[in-house]
Amino acid sequence: MTFRISTRTGTIDHDTVDISIDGSTIVSLMENVVDDTAPRLGGQLDVDGKGLGDGTNLLLDFVEDASAVNHIEIENEATGSGPIIRAAGADTNIDLNIEPSGSGTVQIGIPESVGTTPVISPTGADTNINLKLSSKGTGNVVITPKLEVSAGTGDLLSGDFHASATSSIRTRSETGKTLQLLAGVVGTVISASSGSYIAFHTNSDNNLSSPSNERMKIESGGNIGIGITNPDGTLHVHQGSAGTVTALNAANTLIVESSDSGGMSILGPDASSQQIFFGSPTDAQGALIRWNFSGGNFQIGSAIAGSETVLTSGNFVEAARFDSAGNFVMATANTITLGGELIGVGNVVSDVELKDISETVATDATFTGVETLDYTEGAYRKLTLTGNVTSLTIDNWPASIKVGSLTLRIKQDATGGRTITWPAATDWAGGTAPTLSTAANAVDFVMLWTDDAGITVYGAEVGLDFK
């Protein structure tokens, strides 16, 4: 401020409040002012739009008496980085605590109008500025009793979370609310109903208030449904409705339901076993179903010594069982219908009645020279002699102490006169081998027996020259 007195010019400095005449200080109003090291405000501090600071990035450093060794710092950052609210002090690790009053909340987001929840919000020349809450060392940022995050259509909560033994992320949604994991990405919506369920959606229309395409639901009781809104059991995998049916409580731990042909696949390498085990506290492997491709075998049954495998028919009535010794026992008065061969492998079939039975016929259309008959091919043989048989051997008679009998139907060819040289160990009735018919197409029957695996063979003529 400048003023004139007669021919002299005076000034008043608005910063120092010094009065000067023609450049010489006449009065200094601040010369007796003493620094106040603990100033107090009796009212509002109006900084007229200016900031508070000491010429560095550090804006405020709130420090109380010596007993409070930890304090809060508010610091500006360079262009492009958000300001920081930081815990600082003498302790190594300091939590940063933000606590509302009473049942109020801490809200971080767009400023609200007068009378609503207070807001912590960054300002500055940059268009988008992050707000950082930082603790010291390994201290935590603690917000109690809850953190309310609102940001319009943007991300509500984002960050990098690293797995550890103690880390977790917990969210709770009010009735009818949804949590979208990634904005605008199909299939990232979780909806919830208070005390009822959590549902996962592939939200094709990005409608958060009424998300579409529910794919999985976890009910409050713990049941999980995949493809179904009301699971019947612990885990219900639902491709489509099978009709009006509900899984029994005795077997609803895992339910696989389909509207068409459905099933479950257990896949593995050729050399490995794919299997299902049935167990209990006494034995985790009580019974099993197992398949091994390389071994070429399918197993089903009990794995406990002394137990039996029971087969049932209609109305769950026992039809047959394999007992603990491996014997196959049929239920009383049941009939077995065989679609193929029954091979006893030399074992005994006892206490049976045979009805409507027949024997296998083994045919040799050209029987001449050196010949061998295999007993296992059939006990009734049709032989057509097309030349003299100079040597005959019979292989694979039943074991010793078991009787084997062989019926031979011997026919001459159109020439006739063919002969057979019988095995030397054959004992014939009367001590003489039969003389075969020699006429063309003549038919003779001869029987051979042994009870010592062919060491001695007994022979008899049944009849000659059948016409």
C-alpha positions as CSV (number, residue, x, y, z in Angstrom):
1,M,0.0,0.0,0.0
2,T,1.4,3.4,-1.0
3,F,0.5,6.9,0.4
4,R,1.8,10.5,0.0
5,I,2.3,13.2,2.6
6,S,3.1,16.6,1.0
7,T,6.1,15.7,-1.2
8,R,7.0,12.6,0.6
9,T,6.0,9.0,-0.3
10,G,5.1,6.3,2.2
11,T,4.4,2.5,2.0
12,I,2.8,-0.1,4.2
13,D,4.0,-3.7,3.7
14,H,0.9,-6.0,4.1
15,D,3.1,-9.0,5.0
16,T,5.3,-7.4,7.8
17,V,2.9,-4.4,8.5
18,D,6.0,-2.1,8.4
19,I,5.4,1.7,7.6
20,S,8.1,3.4,5.6
21,I,8.7,7.1,4.4
22,D,10.8,7.6,1.4
23,G,12.2,4.0,1.8
24,S,13.0,4.3,5.5
25,T,11.1,2.3,8.1
26,I,9.4,4.5,10.5
27,V,7.2,2.0,12.4
28,S,7.3,-1.8,12.6
29,L,4.1,-3.2,14.1
30,M,5.5,-6.8,14.3
31,E,8.9,-6.0,15.9
32,N,7.7,-6.9,19.4
33,V,5.7,-10.0,18.4
34,V,7.0,-13.2,20.1
35,D,6.7,-16.7,18.4
36,D,3.9,-18.8,20.0
37,T,5.1,-22.4,19.9
38,A,1.7,-23.8,20.9
39,P,-0.9,-21.6,19.2
40,R,-4.6,-22.4,19.7
41,L,-7.6,-21.7,17.6
42,G,-10.6,-20.3,19.2
43,G,-12.7,-20.9,16.1
44,Q,-12.6,-22.1,12.5
45,L,-9.3,-21.9,10.6
46,D,-9.9,-20.3,7.2
47,V,-6.9,-20.8,4.9
48,D,-8.6,-19.0,2.0
49,G,-8.2,-21.9,-0.4
50,K,-4.6,-22.4,0.4
51,G,-3.0,-25.6,1.6
52,L,-1.3,-26.5,4.9
53,G,2.3,-27.7,4.7
54,D,6.0,-27.0,5.3
55,G,7.1,-26.8,1.7
56,T,7.5,-30.6,1.3
57,N,5.0,-33.3,0.3
58,L,4.2,-33.8,4.0
59,L,0.9,-31.9,4.6
60,L,0.0,-32.7,8.2
61,D,1.9,-34.6,10.9
62,F,-0.5,-35.0,13.9
63,V,1.7,-35.5,17.0
64,E,0.4,-35.3,20.6
65,D,2.3,-35.6,23.9
66,A,5.3,-37.9,24.4
67,S,3.2,-40.8,25.7
68,A,1.6,-41.2,22.3
69,V,4.5,-42.5,20.3
70,N,2.5,-43.2,17.2
71,H,0.7,-40.7,15.0
72,I,-0.8,-40.1,11.6
73,E,0.8,-38.4,8.6
74,I,-1.0,-37.1,5.5
75,E,1.3,-36.7,2.5
76,N,0.9,-35.6,-1.1
77,E,2.5,-37.6,-3.9
78,A,3.8,-36.8,-7.3
79,T,1.6,-36.3,-10.4
80,G,-0.3,-39.5,-11.2
81,S,-0.2,-40.9,-7.7
82,G,-2.7,-40.5,-4.9
83,P,-2.1,-38.9,-1.6
84,I,-1.3,-41.1,1.4
85,I,-2.8,-41.4,4.9
86,R,0.0,-43.2,6.8
87,A,0.6,-44.5,10.3
88,A,3.9,-43.4,11.7
89,G,5.8,-43.4,15.0
90,A,8.3,-45.1,17.2
91,D,6.7,-48.6,17.1
92,T,8.0,-51.0,14.5
93,N,4.6,-52.1,13.2
94,I,1.6,-49.9,13.6
95,D,-2.0,-50.5,12.6
96,L,-3.9,-47.7,10.9
97,N,-7.4,-47.6,12.6
98,I,-10.4,-45.8,11.1
99,E,-13.3,-45.9,13.5
100,P,-16.8,-44.3,13.0
101,S,-19.0,-43.0,15.8
102,G,-21.5,-45.4,17.3
103,S,-23.1,-47.7,14.6
104,G,-21.9,-45.4,11.8
105,T,-19.9,-46.6,8.9
106,V,-16.7,-45.6,7.2
107,Q,-17.5,-44.7,3.6
108,I,-14.8,-44.2,0.9
109,G,-16.2,-42.8,-2.4
110,I,-18.0,-39.9,-3.9
111,P,-18.7,-37.0,-1.5
112,E,-22.2,-36.9,0.0
113,S,-24.5,-34.0,0.7
114,V,-24.8,-32.2,4.0
115,G,-26.4,-34.4,6.7
116,T,-25.2,-37.7,5.2
117,T,-22.2,-40.0,6.0
118,P,-18.8,-38.2,6.1
119,V,-16.5,-38.9,3.2
120,I,-12.7,-39.1,2.9
121,S,-12.0,-38.1,-0.7
122,P,-8.8,-37.0,-2.6
123,T,-8.7,-33.8,-4.7
124,G,-6.2,-32.3,-7.0
125,A,-5.4,-31.5,-10.6
126,D,-5.2,-35.1,-11.8
127,T,-8.4,-36.6,-13.3
128,N,-8.3,-39.9,-11.4
129,I,-6.6,-40.0,-8.0
130,N,-6.3,-43.1,-5.8
131,L,-6.7,-42.7,-2.0
132,K,-4.2,-44.8,-0.1
133,L,-4.4,-46.0,3.5
134,S,-1.0,-47.2,4.6
135,S,0.2,-48.7,7.9
136,K,3.8,-48.9,9.1
137,G,5.9,-52.1,8.8
138,T,3.6,-55.2,8.9
139,G,0.8,-53.3,10.7
140,N,-2.7,-53.5,9.4
141,V,-5.3,-51.0,8.2
142,V,-8.2,-51.7,10.5
143,I,-11.7,-50.4,9.7
144,T,-14.4,-50.9,12.3
145,P,-17.2,-51.8,12.6
146,K,-17.5,-52.2,8.8
147,L,-16.4,-50.7,5.5
148,E,-19.0,-49.5,3.0
149,V,-17.7,-49.1,-0.5
150,S,-19.7,-47.4,-3.2
151,A,-18.5,-46.3,-6.6
152,G,-21.4,-46.2,-9.0
153,T,-20.8,-48.7,-11.8
154,G,-17.1,-49.0,-11.2
155,D,-15.2,-51.7,-9.3
156,L,-16.3,-51.8,-5.6
157,L,-13.3,-53.7,-4.4
158,S,-10.1,-54.7,-6.3
159,G,-6.7,-55.8,-5.4
160,D,-4.1,-58.6,-5.5
161,F,-4.7,-61.3,-2.9
162,H,-1.9,-63.8,-2.1
163,A,-2.6,-67.2,-0.6
164,S,-1.4,-67.9,2.9
165,A,-2.4,-70.0,5.9
166,T,-4.2,-67.0,7.5
167,S,-5.4,-64.7,4.7
168,S,-9.0,-64.6,3.5
169,I,-11.5,-62.4,1.8
170,R,-15.0,-62.3,3.3
171,T,-18.1,-60.6,1.8
172,R,-21.7,-60.5,3.0
173,S,-24.5,-59.3,0.8
174,E,-27.8,-57.9,2.1
175,T,-31.1,-59.6,1.0
176,G,-31.5,-59.4,-2.8
177,K,-28.1,-57.9,-3.4
178,T,-25.4,-59.2,-5.8
179,L,-21.6,-59.2,-5.9
180,Q,-20.1,-58.9,-9.4
181,L,-16.5,-60.0,-9.5
182,L,-15.5,-58.4,-12.8
183,A,-17.6,-55.6,-14.2
184,G,-19.0,-56.3,-17.7
185,V,-17.5,-59.8,-17.8
186,V,-20.2,-62.5,-18.5
187,G,-20.3,-65.1,-15.8
188,T,-19.1,-63.2,-12.8
189,V,-22.2,-62.5,-10.7
190,I,-22.9,-64.0,-7.3
191,S,-26.3,-63.3,-5.8
192,A,-27.4,-64.0,-2.3
193,S,-30.4,-64.2,-0.1
194,S,-29.9,-63.5,3.6
195,G,-29.9,-66.8,5.5
196,S,-30.9,-68.8,2.5
197,Y,-28.4,-69.3,-0.3
198,I,-25.5,-68.1,-2.5
199,A,-26.0,-68.5,-6.3
200,F,-23.5,-68.2,-9.1
201,H,-24.7,-66.9,-12.5
202,T,-23.4,-66.6,-16.1
203,N,-25.0,-63.2,-16.4
204,S,-25.4,-62.6,-20.1
205,D,-27.2,-59.2,-19.8
206,N,-25.0,-57.8,-17.0
207,N,-28.2,-57.2,-14.9
208,L,-27.0,-57.0,-11.3
209,S,-30.4,-56.5,-9.7
210,S,-31.9,-59.7,-11.3
211,P,-29.0,-61.7,-12.6
212,S,-29.9,-64.4,-15.2
213,N,-28.7,-67.9,-15.9
214,E,-28.1,-69.4,-12.5
215,R,-25.6,-72.2,-12.8
216,M,-24.7,-73.2,-9.2
217,K,-26.3,-72.6,-5.8
218,I,-25.0,-73.2,-2.3
219,E,-27.9,-73.5,0.2
220,S,-27.7,-72.4,3.8
221,G,-27.7,-76.0,4.9
222,G,-24.7,-76.8,2.7
223,N,-26.4,-78.6,-0.2
224,I,-24.9,-77.7,-3.6
225,G,-26.8,-77.7,-6.8
226,I,-25.2,-77.5,-10.3
227,G,-27.8,-76.7,-12.9
228,I,-30.6,-76.9,-10.4
229,T,-32.1,-74.3,-8.1
230,N,-33.3,-76.8,-5.4
231,P,-30.8,-79.6,-4.9
232,D,-32.2,-82.8,-3.5
233,G,-29.0,-83.7,-1.6
234,T,-25.4,-82.7,-0.7
235,L,-24.3,-82.4,-4.3
236,H,-26.9,-82.5,-7.1
237,V,-25.5,-82.4,-10.7
238,H,-28.5,-81.7,-13.0
239,Q,-28.3,-81.9,-16.8
240,G,-32.1,-81.9,-17.1
241,S,-35.2,-83.1,-15.3
242,A,-35.7,-86.9,-15.1
243,G,-39.3,-86.3,-14.3
244,T,-41.3,-86.2,-11.0
245,V,-38.8,-87.9,-8.8
246,T,-36.8,-87.1,-5.6
247,A,-33.6,-88.8,-4.5
248,L,-34.0,-91.0,-1.4
249,N,-32.4,-89.7,1.8
250,A,-30.5,-92.9,2.1
251,A,-28.7,-92.2,-1.2
252,N,-28.6,-88.4,-1.7
253,T,-25.0,-87.5,-1.0
254,L,-24.3,-87.4,-4.8
255,I,-27.1,-87.1,-7.3
256,V,-26.6,-87.2,-11.0
257,E,-29.8,-86.4,-12.9
258,S,-30.5,-86.2,-16.7
259,S,-33.5,-85.7,-18.9
260,D,-32.0,-88.3,-21.4
261,S,-29.4,-91.0,-21.2
262,G,-27.1,-89.9,-18.5
263,G,-24.1,-91.3,-16.6
264,M,-20.8,-90.8,-14.8
265,S,-17.4,-91.4,-16.3
266,I,-14.3,-92.4,-14.4
267,L,-11.3,-92.1,-16.8
268,G,-7.7,-93.0,-16.4
269,P,-4.6,-94.3,-18.2
270,D,-4.7,-97.9,-19.7
271,A,-2.3,-99.3,-17.2
272,S,-4.0,-97.7,-14.2
273,S,-7.2,-98.9,-12.4
274,Q,-10.4,-96.8,-12.3
275,Q,-12.4,-97.7,-9.3
276,I,-15.0,-96.9,-6.6
277,F,-14.4,-98.0,-3.0
278,F,-17.1,-98.7,-0.4
279,G,-15.8,-98.4,3.2
280,S,-16.5,-97.7,6.8
281,P,-14.5,-96.8,9.9
282,T,-13.5,-100.4,10.4
283,D,-12.2,-100.9,6.9
284,A,-11.9,-98.2,4.2
285,Q,-11.9,-100.9,1.5
286,G,-14.9,-103.0,2.3
287,A,-16.0,-103.6,-1.3
288,L,-15.1,-102.2,-4.7
289,I,-15.8,-101.9,-8.3
290,R,-12.6,-101.8,-10.4
291,W,-11.6,-101.8,-14.1
292,N,-8.1,-102.1,-15.6
293,F,-7.7,-102.0,-19.3
294,S,-4.2,-103.3,-19.6
295,G,-5.0,-106.2,-17.2
296,G,-8.2,-106.9,-19.1
297,N,-10.3,-107.5,-16.0
298,F,-13.4,-106.0,-14.3
299,Q,-13.8,-106.6,-10.6
300,I,-16.8,-106.2,-8.4
301,G,-17.4,-107.6,-4.9
302,S,-16.3,-107.7,-1.3
303,A,-12.7,-107.2,-0.1
304,I,-13.3,-108.4,3.4
305,A,-12.3,-112.0,4.4
306,G,-15.4,-114.0,5.3
307,S,-17.9,-111.8,3.5
308,E,-20.1,-112.8,0.6
309,T,-21.3,-111.2,-2.6
310,V,-25.1,-111.5,-3.1
311,L,-27.0,-111.1,-6.4
312,T,-30.6,-110.1,-6.2
313,S,-33.5,-110.2,-8.7
314,G,-36.9,-108.6,-8.7
315,N,-38.1,-106.9,-5.5
316,F,-34.5,-107.2,-4.2
317,V,-34.9,-110.9,-3.5
318,E,-31.7,-113.0,-3.4
319,A,-31.1,-115.0,-6.5
320,A,-27.6,-116.2,-6.0
321,R,-24.4,-115.5,-4.0
322,F,-20.7,-116.1,-4.0
323,D,-19.8,-117.3,-0.6
324,S,-16.6,-116.5,1.3
325,A,-14.9,-119.7,-0.1
326,G,-15.7,-118.6,-3.7
327,N,-18.5,-121.1,-4.2
328,F,-21.5,-120.0,-6.3
329,V,-24.8,-120.8,-4.6
330,M,-28.1,-120.5,-6.3
331,A,-31.3,-119.6,-4.4
332,T,-33.7,-122.6,-3.9
333,A,-35.9,-123.6,-6.9
334,N,-34.4,-121.1,-9.3
335,T,-33.6,-122.0,-12.9
336,I,-30.3,-121.3,-14.6
337,T,-30.5,-120.6,-18.3
338,L,-27.1,-120.9,-20.1
339,G,-26.5,-119.0,-23.3
340,G,-23.1,-120.6,-23.8
341,E,-20.9,-123.4,-22.5
342,L,-20.5,-124.4,-18.8
343,I,-16.9,-125.5,-18.3
344,G,-16.2,-127.3,-15.0
345,V,-12.4,-127.4,-15.3
346,G,-12.3,-130.9,-13.9
347,N,-14.4,-130.2,-10.9
348,V,-17.3,-132.3,-9.6
349,V,-21.0,-131.6,-10.2
350,S,-22.9,-133.5,-7.6
351,D,-26.5,-134.2,-6.5
352,V,-28.0,-133.2,-9.9
353,E,-30.7,-134.6,-12.1
354,L,-30.0,-134.5,-15.9
355,K,-32.9,-133.9,-18.3
356,D,-33.0,-133.4,-22.0
357,I,-29.3,-133.6,-22.5
358,S,-27.1,-134.3,-25.6
359,E,-23.4,-134.8,-26.4
360,T,-21.2,-132.9,-28.8
361,V,-20.4,-134.7,-32.1
362,A,-16.8,-134.3,-33.4
363,T,-16.4,-135.2,-37.0
364,D,-13.4,-136.4,-39.0
365,A,-14.3,-136.5,-42.7
366,T,-10.9,-137.9,-43.8
367,F,-9.4,-140.4,-41.4
368,T,-6.3,-142.1,-42.7
369,G,-2.6,-142.7,-42.0
370,V,-1.3,-141.4,-38.6
371,E,-4.2,-139.9,-36.6
372,T,-4.6,-138.4,-33.1
373,L,-8.0,-138.0,-31.4
374,D,-8.3,-135.3,-28.7
375,Y,-10.8,-136.4,-26.0
376,T,-11.6,-132.7,-25.1
377,E,-13.1,-132.2,-28.5
378,G,-16.0,-134.6,-27.7
379,A,-16.7,-138.1,-26.5
380,Y,-18.6,-139.1,-29.6
381,R,-16.6,-139.2,-32.9
382,K,-17.7,-139.7,-36.5
383,L,-14.8,-141.1,-38.5
384,T,-14.8,-141.7,-42.2
385,L,-12.0,-144.0,-43.3
386,T,-10.5,-142.8,-46.5
387,G,-7.5,-145.1,-46.1
388,N,-5.9,-147.4,-43.7
389,V,-5.1,-145.9,-40.2
390,T,-1.6,-147.1,-39.5
391,S,-1.3,-145.4,-36.1
392,L,-3.9,-144.1,-33.6
393,T,-3.2,-142.0,-30.5
394,I,-5.8,-140.7,-28.1
395,D,-4.8,-137.5,-26.1
396,N,-6.2,-135.7,-23.0
397,W,-8.1,-138.6,-21.4
398,P,-9.5,-137.5,-18.0
399,A,-7.2,-137.7,-15.0
400,S,-6.5,-140.9,-13.2
401,I,-9.4,-142.2,-11.0
402,K,-11.8,-140.5,-13.4
403,V,-13.6,-142.4,-16.2
404,G,-13.4,-141.3,-19.7
405,S,-15.4,-143.1,-22.5
406,L,-15.2,-142.6,-26.2
407,T,-17.8,-143.7,-28.7
408,L,-16.5,-144.2,-32.3
409,R,-18.8,-144.3,-35.3
410,I,-16.6,-145.7,-38.0
411,K,-17.7,-145.5,-41.6
412,Q,-16.0,-146.9,-44.7
413,D,-15.7,-144.7,-47.7
414,A,-17.0,-145.6,-51.2
415,T,-14.0,-147.9,-51.7
416,G,-14.3,-149.9,-48.4
417,G,-11.8,-152.4,-46.9
418,R,-10.1,-149.8,-44.7
419,T,-8.5,-150.9,-41.4
420,I,-7.4,-149.3,-38.1
421,T,-4.3,-150.1,-36.1
422,W,-5.5,-149.6,-32.5
423,P,-3.3,-148.3,-29.6
424,A,-1.1,-151.1,-28.1
425,A,-2.4,-150.4,-24.6
426,T,-6.0,-151.3,-25.6
427,D,-7.5,-154.4,-23.8
428,W,-10.3,-155.8,-25.9
429,A,-13.3,-157.9,-24.8
430,G,-12.2,-161.5,-25.4
431,G,-8.7,-160.4,-26.0
432,T,-9.2,-159.7,-29.7
433,A,-9.8,-156.3,-31.5
434,P,-13.0,-156.3,-33.6
435,T,-12.7,-156.9,-37.4
436,L,-14.3,-153.8,-39.1
437,S,-16.8,-154.2,-41.9
438,T,-15.1,-153.9,-45.3
439,A,-18.1,-153.1,-47.5
440,A,-18.3,-149.7,-49.1
441,N,-20.1,-147.2,-46.8
442,A,-20.4,-149.8,-44.0
443,V,-20.9,-148.4,-40.5
444,D,-19.5,-150.0,-37.3
445,F,-19.6,-148.8,-33.6
446,V,-16.7,-149.3,-31.2
447,M,-16.4,-148.0,-27.5
448,L,-13.2,-147.2,-25.6
449,W,-12.9,-146.6,-21.8
450,T,-10.1,-145.7,-19.3
451,D,-9.9,-144.9,-15.6
452,D,-6.2,-144.3,-15.3
453,A,-5.7,-141.4,-17.8
454,G,-5.1,-143.7,-20.8
455,I,-2.5,-146.0,-19.3
456,T,-4.9,-148.8,-20.0
457,V,-7.7,-148.5,-22.4
458,Y,-10.6,-151.0,-22.6
459,G,-12.3,-151.6,-25.9
460,A,-15.5,-153.3,-27.0
461,E,-17.4,-153.8,-30.2
462,V,-20.8,-152.2,-29.9
463,G,-22.0,-153.5,-33.3
464,L,-20.9,-154.0,-36.8
465,D,-22.2,-153.4,-40.3
466,F,-25.2,-151.2,-39.3
467,K,-27.6,-151.0,-42.3
